[in-house]
Amino acid sequence: SGWNVDIYDGTNNLLTTANALKFNTWYHIAFVRSGSTGYVYVNGVLATSGTFNNNFGGTTGNSYIGQTTSYGTNYYYFPGYISDFRAVKGTAVYTTTFTPPTAPLTAISGTSFLCNFTNAGITDATAKNDLETVGSAQINSTTAKFGSTSIKFNGTTDYLRTPKSLAGA
């Protein structure tokens, strides 16, 4: 069995990939929004697109990495490792098929949030957001995509919480 990528905007708009992804496999997943259309790329190839109207977390809510917060009445947790997470405001970074990066992501123009999880810490490299670890979310040095660490989520209680909307992403 596998899993799908679900992106939820808080107002009933959901993008989900049609193909189940394999567990224990590294993927480069990119969500970009241009106007009111959201796009999900998996390993550089468009997997799905559709209406997506809101910012992550809106203007009053928190944003979450590794957990859905209000998709129906259930909460879902990511079971695995993340090595890069970047939010860029004002630019749809990818608009066509692309080659996924082979090194940690860097801050580009408009970056409002950047976590590489490669420096033995769980920090926002832009210094714009405070992160709160929930459950046992932690740096892991046994499984890494870039550098020597990633962040590990147990799939049942772990996630990261940021205040507000990822600095406006």
Buried (B, 14 or more C-beta within 10 A) or exposed (E): EEBBBBBBBBEEBBBEBEEEBEEEEBBBBBBBBEEEBBBBBBBBEBBBBBBBBBBBBBEEBBBBBBBBBEEEEEBBBBBBBBBBBBBBBEEBBBEEEBEBEEEBBEEEEEBBBBBBBBBEEBBBBBEBBEBEBBBEBEBBEEBBBBBEBBBBBBBEBBBBBBBBBBBBB
